[in-house]
Amino acid sequence: MPPGRSGTLRRAEPAGGLPDLPGVLSAGELRDTVAAIAAEQQPDGALPWFRGGQLDAWDSVEAAMALDVGGEHARARAAYRWLAARQRPDGSWAAEYRDGTATAPAAESNHAGYLAVGLWHSWLVSGDEQLVADLWPAVRRGLDLVTRMQLPGGAIGWALRPDGTPDDTALLTGNASLFQALRCGVALAGLQGEPQPDWELAAADLGTALRSRPEAFADRSRYSMDWYYPVLGGAVTNSAARDRLAAEWDRFVVPGLGVRCVADRPWVTGAETCELALALAAAGRADAALEQLAAMQHLRHDDGSYWTGLVYADGVRWPVERTTWTAAAVVLAADALAGATGAAGLFTDPAALPSGEPAEGAESVDWLPGSAGTVLP
């Protein structure tokens, strides 16, 4: 039986309260960070990068997840419902919104899929079955679009062309995120009693591509996200995950400051550093993960928000912005390391979701919450 299909997946019992990491981030400091994210939310629920700035579905979902970790469930629900109300009939979202208006209409696959991750995370934290039921149609439309964008060989095109066909360029980071999104979608399908075998097959083919077909993806190896995201998304695990992270460590990690966004620039970024921390925790290196979370605290502002990055060669914060998604990455990394909520293992425990490995014949799927052994082809 493949990993992730044994036992019964349940909502984990949270430790209670906000994450608390003595010497790195206290619960009080994280409360301020959650409040800083909430302060950028619009009255209609829109959750942009910062008030008056751009909004995209992926980053908005990440910020909503942080609100849930902080106990701001009503705000998180409002952000998710804002997105669901603006989903287009084909299952996509515009690549960018400003003040509720689509300003970049392109349909990107990682935007279409990520609501599944946010909704599964929300259920793990709050157990809000009504929210799952209400947003399930939006998740289904989004992931159905993702599967339609899958290319021969398993990778998923990064965007739709104007004629509605998938672009034949696949991006490794986006695909690693979609691997997690498809598996979260399968878990949500189990909650709804609506199995989606096409998503399982898509995840299996995508997982194989991520593990063994590097030629299927555009070469963007100078970006740190392409280095760690296959681990963060759950496609590369165990010793292979540790080997992957070790191989490029010196190329991307700046001791005491965090992670370069790109290998050839003296620029460390907070979100990438926190995502690396999540990947390290998933690979069983919790101490190194905590060290990276501590290293990026130089980006913290007095109000609990976080600057996006630092050009360390010049000692200059750049860009000059404090983004909700950077703050959200801090909160999610802290939760993963402290185990404060029922979703703390979402990024760090690959076995907590279906494996995305090819199944051999029919199999009883008993890892879903409340499953009675549904048999899928």
Disulfide bonds with the S-S distance in Angstrom:
none
